[in-house]
Amino acid sequence: MKKNLALAVLVVLLLVNLLAKDEDLWNQEVDKFSSILGLIEKNYYRDVEPEKLVYSSIRGMLDTLDPHSYFLDPDSFSRMREEYTGKYYGLGIQIQKQEDNLVVVSPIEGTPASRLGIQPGDIISTINGESTKPLSSFEAMQKLRGPKGTKVTITILREGLAAPLELTIEREEIPLRSVPYAFLLNNDTGFIFIRNFAETTTQEFEEKMKALTAQGLKSLVLDLRGNTGGTFFQSVDLSDEFLPSGAIIVSIKGRNRIYNREYRADTNNQYENVPLVILINRGSASASEIVAGAVMDNDRGYIVGEDSWGKGLVQTVFPLGDSLAVALTTAKYFTPSGRSIQRDYQHIEDYLLHKQAPEDQREVRYTVNGRKVLGQGGISPDFEVSQSVSAQVLELMSRAAFFGYARKFAAHQTPLAKDFIFPRDEGLNGPAAAGKTVVTKDFVVDDAVIADFQGYLLANKITVEEDKFKAARDEVRRELQRNIFSLLWNVEEGVKAFCKLDPAVLKAIEVMPEAAKFVETTKTP
């Protein structure tokens, strides 16, 4: 234990050396810390793990600085590395917890899970002999992932199988796409969703844009909703895709002058002339706010949605060993107009609850064409579209009602579904097709489908209040559309079907002609 304690103290010493200003003062404080660790080791009523004590101490130290400086222990360091590199080792399945069941949402094409025939709706009942009932989705994900080439055994329960199916699967490299969805919303308006900013984000974006341009793309809706950020330099590179050479993207300033720098676009002939609308919401933060701020302040396109999170701090990761690091705030960043979008975090509860400062207390700046923009509160959109989810829909989501119904519907196990022929059904033109409707991608969730869904809720004892269900009807329709298309075709088709009913996307399409006027004023030859 003393050896572990010494190693633990070494970690703290390394951290303190990073922060030290007055060496004597810091050494005194380290002596205090070491004394407390020794006291606990000698006198606490049961054995403790020094590593856990030290990790908690480091987290507490960083918590006194700001909400975005944080400690990376081996588990979180591994997750950060996966997010940054855009890959992990596992089976290649998307999973979610539905009450006690761990359910497969979708296998990823070309992965071990896909090759072995794992299907949406399959229930993973055990992982290496351990029941999944007490596990969260995250805990199950961690158990399914592991070193490349190692094996994991899972038990599958599937409707129609007489007995559970046991599979032993070798883990392979799985791409973790930061740009998972890209398609045309209509004949010439493209849609690209960026999940986070990783090492490969700009490369993935360029690949998607090349494919969509070949299909006829002439304008773009870029969805950064729920994108909490990632690597700073990828946000700069992505912004460069839309801005003419020489345009300011972002500047950063720190107490240490080595961090002071201005970043400008340096490449032309990319997508500077493509009309652009960016979608943001409260979950858009950091790197995604850099992109939205660069586009807005340069009058390059419109922003639609909700106020973004308001994280205007830059972290530098300092390694403390092979699998330990500290992400320390080293600078603030400023959009091209010179505004800081960082929200006040002095009252942490208000910060976490996304409480906004009154507009008259926010800094005023101006875009290159003189439009008024505000600081200290994230990026405020040009066109506000509320994206809150009703309590009724949240309750149905928590019970996995939409996915559960869609799974039954796709399997012809609801009264209405028996009237349809789905894409994967055999004998589309046979006698069994007589009097039935062939479902294509023009399918819409109508009143009959919603009534069928209500029957499913009743049969599964999922109660809803009639007035609240009626008020949330449009949300219910969108969620059913997404889940049904995901199961009849694939997850991307589900996202596309949802987008065609999404108020923020519809608003983006509506204002695209106005966004195109920005291009005329900044058009590059």
Secondary structure, 3 states (H helix, E strand, C coil): CHHHHHHHHHHHHHHHHHHCCCHHHHHHHHHHHHHHHHHHHHHCCCCCCHHHHHHHHHHHHHHCCCCCCEEECHHHHHHHHHHHHCEEEECCEEEEEECCEEEEEEECCCCHHHHCCCCCCCEEEEECCEECCCCCHHHHHHHHCCCCCCEEEEEEECCCCCCCEEEEEECEEEECCCCCEEEECCCCEEEEECCCECCCHHHHHHHHHHHHHHHCCCEEEEECCCCCCECHHHHHHHHHCCCCCCCEEEEEECCCHHHCEEEECCCCCCCCCCCEEEEECCCCCCHHHHHHHHHHHCCCCEEEECCCCCCCEEEEEEECCCCCEEEEEEEEEECCCCCCCCCCCCCHHHHHCCCCCCHHHCCEEECCCCCEEECCCCCCCCEECCCCCCHHHHHHHHCCHHHHHHHHHHCCCCCHHHHEECCCCCCCCCHHHCCCEECCCCCCCCHHHHHHHHHHHHHCCCCCCHHHHHHCHHHHHHHHHHHHHHHHCCHHHHHHHHHCCCHHHHHHHHHHHHHHHHHHHHCCC
